[in-house]
């Protein structure tokens, strides 16, 4: 009998108010964005000038795949605070580098991401200085959420792609991609061939 009373007391006290768990709201990690100020980028081996973010570092590519010397006008724009890099490669339009082939290569490189992409949008680029091109915005767990090319259609062609220096989680990088998109717009609109 004594054990029965103890068991009933335990049962009575264990029946408290039921806690209903609530899902936590969706959140992104806290990111401190740098000021969107720009400086002029000049590379003696590249026939153009453009504005890049002041918080970025432009570095000339020395080797391609750590083996072959890269073209003198291939460079990276490192966005260290955002853990991202914009890889840029310049090609002079010539008999060897025909505009049609360069554009087709840009489309082919963007198309390779279709396997993992959930959506790809293409936006025309048309600057005040007469440059034209295309911006590829690729959504999903892809290596490059942005790719672009810009050209004067006669002599110059610049191609670029944005890479993050870690595994891409679309939900986490979405605000960073939007921030970098504004920087890319300034860069492309400020491009002047020389």
N, C-alpha and C positions, 0 to 999 in steps of 0.2 A: 504494500500500500504506500509506503514511504517513497518508493521509487516512482510510483504512478503520480504522486503529488509533485515530485521534482520534475518529472517529464512534462506535466501539464504547465507548470510555471515556465519552464524553458520554452515551450511552444507558444505560450501567451506573449512572452517578451520578444520572441523572434519574429512575431507578426507585426512589423512596424509599417510605416508609410512606404509604399512602393516607389522607388526612384525610376523615373522614365528618362532614359538617356536621350539627349538631343544631339543631332549631328552638328559638327562644328562648321562654321562658314568657310567657304573656299578662300584661301589666302595665298598670296605670293610672298616669297622671301623679301625682306627689306633690302632695297637697293638705293644707294645714294648716287644719284646721277650727277655727272660732271656738268659744269656750265657749258652751254652750247655756244662757244666762241670759236672762231676760225682763224687760221693762219695760212699764208700762201705757201704751197708746196712747189719747189723748183728742184728738178734733178737735171744736172748738166747733160745727161745722156738721153733725156726724154724731151721730145719736141712739144711740150705743153706745160701750162701752169694751171693749177687749180687750188681751191681752198680746201683744206682738210681740218678736222676738229683740232683745236689747240691741245686737247688732252691726249691726242694720238701721237704715235711715233711712226714715222715712215722709215722703212729699212729696205735697202736694195737687196734683192735675192742674189746670193753669191753662187749657190749650187742648186741644181735641179735634181731632186731625189738623192741628194748627198753624193752625186757622182759626176754629172755633166754640168759644165759651167752654164749658168742661166743667161738669158738674153740680157744685155745691159739695161734695158728699160722694163724689167720685171721687178716689181717691188711689192712689199706688204705694208699695209697701214694697220698697225697694232693698236687695238682699243683695249689697253691693259685693264683699266678699271671695269670694263664690261666683259672681260675674258673672251674677247672676240678678235678676229683678224679679217681684213679685207685684202684678198689676194688680187693683184692687178697685173695685167700683161698687155703691153703695147705692141702693135704690129703696124709697120708701114704698109699701105696698100700698094701692091706692085704686081708684076706678072707672076711672081712666086706666091704672094699672098693676095689672092683675088678677093674682093669684097664679098662676093657670093659665097666663097668657101669659108671665109671667116664668120659670116653670119650663120651659115649652116652648122659650123662647129659650135657656135654659141647655143643654137637650138638643140643640138645633139647632147651637149653637156647638161642642159636643163632637163631634157627628156629622160636622161638616165635616172633622175630622181622620181619619176612617175611610179616606180615600183612601190615606194614607201609613202609617197605624197597622198594626202587626202584631197588636195585642191591645188591647182596652179593657175595663177592669173598673170596676164601679160599686159603691161602698160607702156604706151608709146612715150618716148622721150623726145621733146622738141625744145631746144633752148633758144634764147634770144640771139645768140651768136650763130645760129644756123645749124647746130649739131643735131643729129637725130639718133635714135637708138631704141632699145627696148629694155624694160625692167621685168624680170621674172620674179614674182613673189610666190614662194612655194610653201604651203602649209603641210604640217604633219611631221613625223619623226625623221626628217631628212637632214643631211649634213649641211646643206646650204639653204637657208631660208630666202636669201636674195642672190640673184645673179643679174648681171646687166652687161650691155655693150653700148658704146656710143662712138659715133663716127662723123666725119665731115663728108663721107661718101666718095671722096676723091683721093686723099693721101693718108689719112690717119684712122686707126681703129684701136679702141681701148676696151678691154673686157675685164670684168671684175666679178668676184664672188665673195660672199660673207660666210665665214666659218666660225663656229664657237670652239673654244679650246677644251671642251669637255662634252660628255654625252648630252644630246639635245633632248629636253623634255618640253614639248610644245607649250604646255600650260605655264611652265616656269619662265620661259624665255620670251613669251608673247609681249610683255611690256618693254623688254629690252629691244626687241626687234622693231617695235613701233618707234622707240627713241632713235635707233640707228637709222631708220628709214628717213627721218628728217635730216640727219647728217648727210646721207647719200644724196638727197635732193639738192642740198647746198653744193656738195662736191661736183655733181654732174652739171648743174646750172652755171657753175663758175668756171668750168673747163674752157680754156682758150688755147688753140693750137698755135705753134710758133714756127 
